[in-house]
Amino acid sequence: MKFHYYPDTDSLYIELVDRESADSIEARPGIVIDVDKEGRIVGIDIEHASEAVDLSRLETESLPLKNIQMHA
């Protein structure tokens, strides 16, 4: 799972899996869900992210993490 923040558009893309998106579904205004050709969720795009979520903090709980990579 990867988080991509784009300050020029203030959007946050949460890449859940490394698969190509085949379609997009607008769940609500400003929230788009990308799915693959089988209809499985591959990512979530949040527009105006700084207004919708706290971008200053990332917290995990009870995830079976084996590897954590931090990139600036």
FENVEN-V521195 format. One line per field, one symbol per residue. phi: phi as a letter, one per 30 degrees, with the letter a starting at -180 (. if undefined). psi: psi as a letter, one per 40 degrees, with the letter a starting at -180 (. if undefined). burial: I if it has 24 or more other ideal C-beta (glycine too) atoms within 12 Angstrom, else O. A space follows every 10 residues. Layout:
phi = ???
psi = ???
burial = ???
//
This chain:
phi = .bcbccddch bcccddbcbd dcabbddaei bcccbddcid dcabccdhed dcbdddbbbb bhcddcbccc bd
psi = hihhhgddef ihhhhdigih hdihhhdihe hhhhiaeeei hdihhhifdd ediheehhii hfhghdhhhh h.
burial = OOIOIOOOOO IIIIOOOOOO IOOOOOOOOO OIIIOOOOOO IIIIIIOOIO OOOOOOOOOO OOOOOOOOOO OO
//
